[in-house]
Amino acid sequence: MVLDLTCLALSAALGTASPQTVVRAPAVIAVDSAQSLLTVESLAGMTKFWSNFMKNTPDVRDTGRQQNQETLMIPLGKVSGVQTPPSLQTKVVNMVAMAAKFPTVAENFKQAGMTPEQWEQTRSALFSAFMTNQIDAGGKETGDGSVLWKNVAFLRAHQTELQALQATGMYLPKVQMQAGGGGGGGGGGGDDLSP
């Protein structure tokens, strides 16, 4: 089985989707998701933050996100029978920079009870677990006991909290599985308004 790794960045402001191909490359945002365990509280903080963040004015919510794009490495877990790279990258918004530039974003973090740095750590852990879980579509793998696989198990057991976060319109990377031939993904371009 071959992976076609394509992220769809959903633009809440424009109501359009823009395909963003995910490829292997060095990280720009350096977070260690191996050290971040997902919790009910961390997902609730993300949900509250993103709900409040999306109420910001377009110059913050849309233009600010477009101007603060960075590359994030997404470590992946190994899944039996599937060739996966050890990590992928995608474009995300540097929320540490956003909070430093926009007082309303800093206030959104305060209201959510998390720091921008906690957001970056939690988002990386969430993306890794979310994508690894997608690759293991049958949910058969239990992993190697690493924090990543504990996070996969957490997501499987806490679908309600994950759905609440997704209901805010927050972008989560998508993995499309293809049987046989080469990978290839969607083309780049468009406005990537990912978190």
Protein Blocks (a to p, Z undefined) as FASTA:
>chain_A
ZZddddddddfknopacdddddddddfbdcdfklpccdfklmmmmmmmmmmmmmpcfklm
mmmmmmmgccddddddddehiacdfbdcdddddfklmmmmmmklmmmmmmnopafklmmm
mmmmmmmmmmmmmmmmnomagbjoiaklmmmmmmmmmmmlmmmmmmnopacddddddehi
aebiadeedjdfbZZ
